[in-house]
Amino acid sequence: MAINAADFVGKVTICDGAWGTELDKLGRPAGACCEEWNISHPELVRQVAQSYVQAGSRIILTNTFGANRFILARHHMEGRVAEFNVAGVRISREAAGGKALVFASMGPSGKMILTGEVTAESLFEAFSEQAAALAEGGADAIVVETMTELAEAVAAVRAARTTGLPVVGCMTFDSGREKTRTNMGVTPEQAVDGLVAAGADMVGCNCGLGIEHYVKVAALMRAVTDRPIWVKANAGLPEIDGTRIVYRMSPEEFAEHSRALVAAGANIIGGCCGTTPDFIRALAAVHARA
């Protein structure tokens, strides 16, 4: 389905929630490669995607966040980039069933340009390899997400642009005096400038400290761009409860905070860590009444 950024201006579109924690609930072993499940357990990955479509998501992502050669090398699977990405998109497309768009996920490499661990050129090559496979799988768009180093985000957006698909560029803001900078010190305004210059059709933020902290970030972004703003926030901060990691924010609280987020300029809203289909169901209910 051909889409463009203008399709998301002047309205609220509901995205999906967390994937990793949902796969954990379905039995993914600690430390196992999430993306390998696109091959070994496609029915469980499809179950996660379908749960978000049923909850009201009109955009769903893919189980491809770490499917770049650098992250896959940790599992000795760097030669399976194309396989995992193509399968991940196809699973989400099947789950969407024409009711939701599929925006394919590209996360960070785990390497830093600033420290010399990797070059911008090698990141561009790695992200280009991933992006080509996502396009081959049939993605409607690509989401570059959870970035903290602007140079890496720029390399990923540039790579995604080579596919001709629309691109969303997102960074994580959780540092600085007002918690509106990435842990590398990037401001929302700098992020917008860099991401748009690299070719991003939409910009935004994801992960972070919680949905209430992204209201100001969204407002700062809106002040310097008229492009659609994408926000997928965490359900607050995680806490340790025995052997479990828990998030205390309720779906209803999360959905209420989303009103301020939309007022600040967000167009596409969903959830990141700690959010579930219940959170998306609550978001959809609130904004159906808006």
Residue pairs with C-beta under 8 A, 6 or more apart in sequence:
1 101
1 140
3 101
3 140
3 141
3 166
4 166
4 201
5 166
5 201
5 202
5 227
5 228
8 202
8 228
8 267
8 268
9 226
9 228
9 267
10 267
11 267
12 262
12 266
12 267
12 268
12 269
12 287
12 290
13 58
13 59
13 267
13 268
13 269
14 56
14 57
14 58
14 59
14 268
14 269
14 270
14 280
14 283
14 284
14 287
15 57
15 58
15 59
15 60
15 61
15 103
15 230
15 232
15 268
15 269
15 270
15 271
15 280
16 49
16 52
16 57
16 59
16 60
16 61
16 270
16 271
16 280
17 52
17 55
17 57
17 232
17 270
17 271
17 272
17 275
17 276
17 277
17 279
17 280
18 271
18 272
18 273
18 274
18 275
18 276
19 34
19 48
19 61
19 63
19 65
20 28
20 34
20 65
20 273
21 273
21 274
21 276
22 48
22 51
22 276
23 34
23 37
23 44
23 45
23 48
23 63
24 30
26 41
26 44
26 47
26 48
27 44
28 34
28 37
33 66
33 72
33 75
33 77
34 63
34 65
34 66
35 63
35 64
35 65
35 66
35 67
35 72
35 84
35 85
35 88
36 75
36 77
36 80
36 84
37 44
37 45
37 63
38 45
38 63
38 64
38 84
38 87
38 88
38 91
39 83
39 84
39 87
42 87
42 91
45 63
45 88
45 91
46 91
46 94
46 95
48 63
49 60
49 63
49 91
49 92
49 95
49 96
50 95
51 277
52 60
52 100
52 277
52 280
53 60
53 95
53 96
53 97
53 99
53 100
54 277
55 277
55 278
55 280
55 281
55 284
56 280
56 281
56 283
56 284
56 285
57 100
57 270
57 280
57 284
58 99
58 100
58 101
59 100
59 101
59 102
59 103
59 268
59 270
60 92
60 95
60 96
60 100
60 101
60 102
60 103
61 92
61 102
61 103
61 104
61 105
61 143
62 85
62 88
62 89
62 91
62 92
62 102
62 103
62 104
62 105
62 134
62 137
62 139
63 88
63 91
63 92
63 105
64 84
64 85
64 88
64 89
64 104
64 105
64 106
64 130
64 134
65 105
65 106
65 107
65 145
65 146
66 72
66 107
67 81
67 84
67 85
67 88
67 130
67 133
68 81
68 106
68 107
68 109
68 126
68 127
68 129
68 130
69 78
69 81
69 126
69 129
69 130
70 78
70 109
70 110
70 111
70 118
70 126
71 107
71 109
71 110
72 78
72 80
72 81
72 84
74 110
77 84
81 129
81 130
81 133
82 129
82 132
82 133
82 136
84 133
85 104
85 130
85 133
85 134
85 136
85 137
86 133
86 134
86 136
86 137
87 137
88 104
88 134
88 137
89 102
89 104
89 134
89 136
89 137
89 138
89 139
90 137
90 138
92 102
92 104
93 102
93 137
93 138
96 102
101 140
101 141
102 138
102 139
102 140
102 141
103 139
103 140
103 141
103 142
103 143
103 168
104 134
104 137
104 139
104 141
104 142
104 143
105 143
105 145
106 127
106 130
106 131
106 134
106 142
106 143
106 144
106 145
106 156
106 160
107 145
107 146
108 146
108 147
108 148
108 149
108 152
108 156
109 118
109 123
109 126
109 127
109 152
111 117
111 118
111 123
111 152
112 118
112 149
112 152
113 119
113 120
113 123
113 149
113 151
113 152
114 149
114 151
114 184
120 151
120 152
120 154
120 155
123 152
123 155
123 156
123 159
124 155
124 158
124 159
125 159
126 159
127 144
127 155
127 156
127 158
127 159
127 160
128 159
128 162
130 159
131 142
131 159
131 160
131 162
131 163
131 165
132 162
132 163
134 142
134 163
134 165
135 142
135 163
135 164
135 165
139 165
140 165
140 166
141 165
141 166
141 167
141 168
141 201
142 160
142 163
142 165
142 166
142 167
142 168
143 167
143 168
143 170
143 230
144 153
144 156
144 157
144 160
144 167
144 168
144 169
144 170
144 200
145 168
145 170
145 206
145 207
145 232
146 170
146 171
146 172
146 206
146 207
147 153
147 156
147 169
147 170
147 171
147 172
147 182
148 171
148 172
148 182
148 183
148 184
148 186
149 182
149 184
149 186
150 171
150 182
150 184
150 186
150 190
150 191
150 194
153 169
153 171
153 191
153 194
153 195
153 198
154 194
154 195
154 197
154 198
156 169
157 167
157 169
157 195
157 198
157 199
157 200
158 198
158 199
160 167
160 199
161 167
161 198
161 199
166 201
166 202
167 199
167 200
167 201
167 202
168 200
168 201
168 202
168 203
168 204
168 230
168 268
169 191
169 195
169 196
169 198
169 200
169 202
169 203
169 204
170 203
170 204
170 205
170 206
170 230
170 232
171 182
171 186
171 191
171 195
171 205
172 182
172 183
172 205
172 206
172 207
172 208
173 179
173 180
173 181
173 182
173 186
173 188
173 205
173 208
173 213
173 214
173 217
174 182
174 183
174 207
174 208
174 209
174 213
175 181
175 182
175 183
175 185
176 185
178 216
179 208
179 209
179 213
180 187
180 188
180 216
180 217
180 220
181 187
182 191
186 194
187 220
188 205
188 217
188 220
188 221
188 224
189 220
189 221
189 223
189 224
191 203
191 221
192 203
192 221
192 224
192 225
193 224
195 203
196 203
196 225
196 227
200 227
201 227
201 228
202 227
202 228
202 229
202 230
202 267
202 268
203 221
203 225
203 227
203 228
203 229
203 230
204 218
204 221
204 229
204 230
204 231
204 232
204 266
204 268
205 214
205 217
205 218
205 221
205 230
205 231
205 232
205 233
206 230
206 231
206 232
206 233
206 272
207 232
207 233
207 234
207 272
207 273
208 214
208 217
208 233
208 234
208 272
209 234
209 236
209 237
210 233
210 234
210 235
210 236
210 237
210 249
211 231
211 233
211 234
211 235
211 236
211 249
211 254
211 257
211 258
211 261
211 271
212 257
212 260
213 233
214 231
214 233
214 261
214 266
215 257
215 260
215 261
215 264
216 264
217 231
218 229
218 231
218 261
218 264
218 265
218 266
219 264
219 265
221 229
221 265
222 229
222 264
222 265
228 267
228 268
229 265
229 266
229 267
229 268
230 266
230 267
230 268
230 269
231 261
231 266
231 268
231 269
231 270
232 269
232 270
232 271
232 272
233 254
233 261
233 271
233 272
234 247
234 271
234 272
234 273
234 274
234 275
235 247
235 249
235 254
235 271
235 273
235 274
235 275
235 279
236 247
236 248
236 249
236 274
237 247
238 245
238 246
238 247
238 273
238 274
239 245
239 246
239 247
239 248
240 246
247 273
247 274
247 275
249 274
251 275
251 276
251 278
251 279
251 281
251 282
252 282
254 271
254 275
254 279
254 282
254 283
255 279
255 282
255 283
255 285
255 286
256 286
258 266
258 269
258 283
258 286
258 287
259 286
259 290
261 269
262 269
262 287
262 290
269 283
269 287
270 280
270 283
271 279
271 280
271 283
